Amino acid sequence: MTSIAAISQQIWDMKYRFKPAPGAHGSDLPEDKTVEDSWRRVARALASGEAEDTRAAWEQRFYDALDDFQFLPAGRILAGAGTGREVTLFNCFVMGTVPDSLSGIFEHLREAAITMQQGGGIGYDFSTIRPKGALVKGVGADASGPLSFMDVWDAMCRTIMSAGYRRGAMMATLRCDHPDIEAFIEAKQDKGRLRMFNLSVLISDAFMAALKADDPWDLVFEGRVYKTLRARALWDRIMRATYSYAEPGVIFIDRINRRNNLWYCEQISATNPCGEQPLPPYGACLLGSINLARLVREPFSDTAHVDRAALGDLVRVAVRMMDNVVDSSRFPLPEQRAEAEGKRRIGLGVTGLADALIMCGLRYGSPAAVEMTRDWMGLIRRESYLASTDLAAEKGAFPLFDRDQYLAGESVRELDEDVRAAIAEKGIRNALLTSIAPTGTISLFADNVSSGVEPVFSFSYVRKVLMPDGTRAEEEVSDYAYRLYRRMFGETAALPDSFVSAMTLTPSDHVRMQAAVQEFIDSSISKTINCPADIGFDEFKSVYLDAYDAGCKGCTTYRPNDVTGAVLEVKAPEAQPQLPLEEPGTRPRDIYEAGGIVYMTQPLDRPEVLPGQTYKLRWPESDHAMYLTVNDIVQDGRRRPFELFINSKNMEHYAWTLALTRMISAVFRRGGDVSFVVDELKAVFDPRGGHWVGGRYIPSLLAAIGEVIEQHLVAIGFMAGPDEALAEQAREKVAAAAGSTTGLGLRSCPKCHAPSLVRLEGCDSCMSCGYSKCS
């Protein structure tokens, strides 16, 4: 049985282990008893498309590829294959072209909701919607512009999330010549707006030429010039926004279309949420990663190397597995199925690159590391194309394959002559084969190897685990290569120079590595270029120009800031306020010990008298205030929430507030860590829009109620506040493990509340619980 770290075991149990619905098959026990059972389930499901006489053999080969985390299919495949559930095995989609009509826009909103309901992340290009203020001839009114409809998409995503579905993610793109581009650039500077979107500007080659020449730049829609400004002025606005707010990202869209193997039959104008898959309308991304760290032989020696024969064989098996997924997956929409089956696009990539370099004694970003990375990626590209030509000979080329047009593509012309000859002779099964996906969760599952092509963020840190009895235990989480080195050489041995983390690298180190990988990738790369908080603006701007000049297809940076995360620092813990308690037989101002989470199998009985607090809540839409009373119970000197009452003269709210208070009170009385109630309420977004209350944007009345409950739980010590001493201790430990606090942007995780949220591969990832916004 595979031995993995505790956090990896937890990730498997929480995300990838097949657990039938309660009562199914007459048993509530998980179908997957071990990790090996999960691998066997996936291998059997993906081998089902093979000829019957070879099916068993392929199942074993697929299992061997999965064994020991050598090949990591994307999380949807691990979780869904072989379960019989109505789920898609594709991670993300780019939706259809949005028409510039009200009915068409809302039809596409419906399609987006259906796709997100099944768990798919989506990407949209909103450049097709006329700008704000443009005439709508049919009704004689002015258009509201693409951003107003993006607000509607944002509300839809929040609603899908609040209904209990898997957390989704969205990407919105807008062309650099759209008249509303300036508003798009600044949209997320409003802290409450478009929280469910990643934003990227589509940058054309013409704009880059105008930028370098300092030429004027026209903002145009349907042939009409709405505004002209200097190209450098617009570029500076993009750069200033991402410098201060980490968005928008930049996509070099002409380069993407020019180097697309399918240049002759599709046009791309958007990507999936993390940017590694530029896709045409209704395109879908199917992802998987080779774990390079598991293929290193003789690690930390002068002869350390990646086993090239094993790598080549693993790539060939992985291509076949992923090709079979196309036929075995379900799709939210028929257009998505047609697109996937017509082109059979897959995205085979790598993870554990940084660990593999460390184990081979190479410093991430160094010339030697760049050359070794190019060697590994070149082998992966070659073997994947040859595997796909063999599949074409056996099963047929993808339906839209045109031999002459395909071989004329810019990227295909760069392949080795024997690979091109194989394509000419046999055709090719998969139109595009390689991509670098964000692998935060599956890399954590795979014994915490470094994620994707990112450097290691932290070699060792401590996470707090909530135990069933309410106590918190410390658990060390360490990087795979770091743990192996310590096991081989001891806890006190000095680390070699190859052990570098994300925050000790320069932005140019990141760009060099991204460019080296991009040379061999058909699609694109999910990667974040970490920048220190004190980087100068001019130096920051040069990162994007360097990425363009180096041949990258996009660029995403992260610089800690006041909105998305501050530089890690240690603050003196502040005492949490306590509420006065009044119990029979005690003094009116007795204070009980705060905190303590008690789990119960039966609801608590209600005492005759309970301590509590009443809060007044005013909401702009209502003429009458709401009064929220939270009563607590004291057990063993510890205080926890027991019940909630909401009263108001506004009878419009009576039915749902009564239902809400009964439900929340029932949850409170069951015990356990009920702080999730706050998270659920705060996530509710009113499609009609929220309001500014006390200088902050609150997305709905329910979210405002959630904030009041949160205030109370923090006040009684049941829920950690932002300056809780426990959080400070965790920050100190993470900082020490990272080796430096310079530019380390750690934020509170929305799921586990630990100060462990980092920006990697264009996604938010929690180093404590494995939460990821776009996994």
MARKE-434912 format. One record per residue (C-alpha): x negated, y, z; residue in one letter. Coordinates in steps of 0.5 Angstrom, whole numbers, plus 500, padded with zeros to 3 digits. Each point is the difference from the previous one (the first is absolute). Layout:
XYZa/...
end
This chain:
500500500m/497507498t/498504506s/501507499i/500506505a/506502504a/502506496i/500496494s/504494503q/505506502q/500503493i/502493497w/506499505d/503506499m/499501492k/498494497y/503494504r/506497497f/506500505k/507498498p/506504502a/502498507p/504493499g/498499493a/498492499h/503499507g/493503503s/498506502d/492498500l/496503495p/499496493e/492502500d/497497507k/493502498t/497505495v/498494496e/508499499d/501507497s/494498495w/503494498r/507503499r/497505496v/496495496a/506496499r/504505497a/495503495l/499493498a/507499498s/499503493g/495495498e/501494496a/503494504e/494496499d/495505502t/504503506r/497497506a/493501497a/501508499w/504500507e/493497503q/496505496r/504506502f/500498508y/493499499d/499507498a/505503506l/496496505d/495504504d/503506497f/496500494q/506502496f/505505503l/506501496p/504506501a/504500507g/507499496r/497494497i/498497507l/506502503a/505498494g/498494496a/503494501g/505502505t/506500496g/502507502r/503506495e/493504500v/495503495t/493497500l/498507497f/498505504n/501507497c/504503494f/500506495v/507501499m/503503493g/499506497t/505505504v/505504495p/501507500d/507499502s/504500506l/503493499s/494497497g/496503507i/505496504f/500494496e/492500501h/501501508l/505494500r/494496497e/495502505a/505499506a/501492497i/492500499t/498502507m/506496503q/496494498q/494503503g/496503493g/496506501g/502505494i/497505496g/503505496y/498506495d/504506501f/497504494s/506498496t/505505504i/501507498r/497505505p/503504505k/504506497g/501497493a/507501497l/504494500v/504501494k/506495501g/502504506v/497507500g/496499506a/493500502d/496494501a/498498507s/493497498g/497493501p/498501507l/507501502s/501493497f/494497504m/503502506d/506496498v/495494499w/497501507d/507500503a/501494497m/494496502c/501502507r/507498500t/498493497i/494500506m/506501505s/504495498a/495495502g/496498493y/493500500r/496506500r/500503493g/495505496a/501505494m/495503496m/502507496a/496502494t/501507497l/496502494r/495506500c/504504495d/507500503h/502506502p/502498507d/493497501i/498506505e/506498505a/498493499f/493501503i/503503506e/506496501a/497496506k/497506504q/507500503d/499495505k/507497499g/501499493r/498494495l/498496506r/501494496m/496502494f/493500498n/499505495l/495501494s/499505494v/499497493l/494503498i/499500492s/493501496d/502506497a/501503507f/493498502m/497503494a/504506502a/498500507l/492499498k/501506495a/504504505d/506501495d/507502501p/505494501w/507500498d/506497504l/505498495v/506496499f/503498494e/496505496g/501506504r/495503504v/502502507y/494503502k/492500499t/495500505l/492499500r/499492500a/495501506r/505504504a/505494499l/494495502w/498504506d/508500502r/499492500i/494500503m/502504506r/506496501a/496493500t/495504505y/505502505s/505495499y/497494497a/505500494e/501500494p/496495497g/497501493v/501495494i/496501494f/506497496i/497501493d/494496502r/505494502i/504500494n/494500495r/497495504r/506495501n/500494496n/507501498l/499507497w/504498494y/506498503c/501504507e/499507503q/498501507i/502506504s/501497507a/497495505t/502496506n/499503507p/493498501c/498502493g/496494498e/505498495q/502505494p/506497497l/505502495p/508500501p/502494504y/493498501g/499495506a/493499503c/498493502l/494500505l/495495503g/493501502s/493496500i/497500507n/493501498l/498500508a/502492500r/495499494l/494502503v/494495501r/495500505e/502507503p/495505503f/494496497s/495503494d/504495496t/507502501a/505500494h/507499497v/501493498d/501501492r/502494498a/505499506a/503508498l/501498493g/504494502d/504503505l/501506495v/503495495r/504496505v/503507502a/502502493v/504494499r/503501507m/502507499m/503498492d/504495503n/503506505v/503503494v/505495499d/502498507s/501507503s/507503500r/501507498f/504506503p/502502492l/500496494p/496506496e/495498505q/500493499r/500501492a/494505501e/496495504a/501494496e/499504493g/493502503k/498495505r/496505504r/496498506i/495504505g/495496502l/495503505g/495499506v/500501507t/494500505g/496503495l/496505506a/499493504d/497497494a/495505499l/499501508i/498492500m/496501494c/496506503g/503505496l/502507502r/507502497y/499506495g/492498499s/497499493p/499493502a/507499502a/503503494v/496496495e/502493504m/508503500t/499501493r/497493499d/506496504w/506504497m/497499493g/500492501l/507501503i/502504494r/497495495r/503494504e/507502500s/500502493y/497493498l/505497504a/506504497s/498498493t/500492502d/507501503l/502503494a/498494496a/503496505e/507504501k/500505495g/498508500a/504505503f/506502495p/498507498l/493498498f/497503494d/493497498r/498506496d/503505504q/498497507y/492499498l/500507497a/501503507g/495504503e/499495507s/500494496v/495502495r/495500506e/501493502l/495495498d/500497493e/501493502d/506503504v/503504494r/499494496a/504495504a/506506500i/499500493a/501492499e/505498506k/503507502g/501502507i/505498505r/500506504n/500507497a/496503506l/496496505l/497504506t/501505505s/498502507i/506500505a/500503507p/499494504t/501502507g/504495503t/498494496i/493502502s/502500507l/503493499f/494498497a/496500507d/499508499n/496500494v/498507497s/506503496s/500500492g/494504498v/500504506e/494501505p/501497507v/504505504f/498498507s/496494501f/503498507s/506504504y/505498506v/507499499r/505500505k/505494500v/507500503l/501494504m/507497502p/499502507d/500507498g/492501501t/495502495r/494495499a/494503496e/498496494e/493501496e/501501492v/494499496s/498500493d/498493497y/493502498a/499503507y/502494503r/496495496l/494504501y/501500508r/501493500r/494499496m/495505503f/503501507g/504506503e/494504501t/496500493a/500506497a/504501494l/497500493p/500507496d/506496495s/505501506f/503507498v/507502501s/505505496a/498506505m/492499499t/501500492l/500506496t/505502495p/495498494s/499493503d/508499499h/500503493v/494496498r/503493502m/507502498q/497502493a/496493500a/506496501v/505504495q/495498494e/503493501f/507501502i/506500495d/504504504s/498504506s/498500507i/503502507s/494503503k/500506505t/493505500i/500502507n/497507501c/498503507p/504505503a/495505499d/498499493i/500507496g/506501495f/495501494d/497493502e/506497501f/503503493k/493496497s/503494502v/505500495y/496502494l/495495502d/505495500a/503502493y/493500497d/498493503a/506497496g/505499506c/507500498k/502504506g/498503507c/503499507t/496504506t/501500507y/498506504r/503500507p/504506502n/505503504d/506497496v/498493498t/495498506g/495504504a/492499502v/500495505l/499503507e/500499507v/505504504k/501500508a/506496501p/506504502e/505498506a/507498497q/506503503p/504496505q/508501500l/503501507p/503493503l/506500505e/501493503e/505498506p/496501506g/494503497t/498508500r/502504494p/493501497r/497493501d/496498494i/499493497y/494497497e/501501492a/499495495g/501492500g/504496494i/504494503v/503495496y/506497502m/505494497t/506503503q/502507500p/499504506l/506501505d/502507501r/499503507p/505505503e/495506499v/495501495l/495506499p/500503493g/499507497q/505504495t/497503494y/504506496k/499499492l/503505495r/500498493w/501506495p/506496496e/504500507s/504505503d/499496507h/494498503a/499493502m/498497507y/496494500l/499497507t/495494501v/500496506n/495496503d/499494504i/494499505v/497493501q/494499505d/499507500g/500501493r/505504495r/503498494r/506502495p/506497502f/506503496e/502506496l/506504499f/501506495i/506505501n/502506496s/506504499k/499498492n/505495499m/497498493e/495497503h/504496505y/500493497a/493499498w/497503506t/504495504l/498494496a/492503500l/500501508t/503493501r/495497495m/494503503i/502499507s/501493499a/493500497v/497503506f/504495505r/496494497r/493503502g/494499496g/496506496d/506504498v/496506497s/502497493f/507503501v/496507499v/497498494d/506498497e/504506501l/494505498k/500496493a/507502498v/500505495f/507503498d/501501493p/503507500r/494502503g/497501507g/499507504h/495504503w/500499508v/495504505g/495501494g/500493497r/504496495y/505495503i/502495494p/507499503s/504500506l/499493502l/492502500a/501506505a/504495504i/494495500g/495506501e/504501507v/500493502i/492500498e/499506505q/504497505h/496493500l/493504500v/502504506a/502494504i/493496498g/504495496f/497502493m/493503499a/499507498g/495503495p/495501506d/501494504e/494498503a/501493497l/499503493a/494504502e/497494502q/501496494a/498506496r/493500504e/499493498k/502501493v/495506499a/494496503a/502494496a/499504494a/494503502g/502507498s/506505502t/498504494t/506501495g/503494503l/508501499g/504495505l/507501501r/506497504s/503494496c/507501499p/501492502k/496499506c/498507502h/493498501a/495506498p/498495494s/503503494l/494501494v/501502493r/497494495l/501499493e/505505499g/504497506c/502501507d/497494504s/500498507c/494497503m/504497506s/506497498c/499499492g/505505498y/500503493s/504505497k/499497493c/498492501s/
end
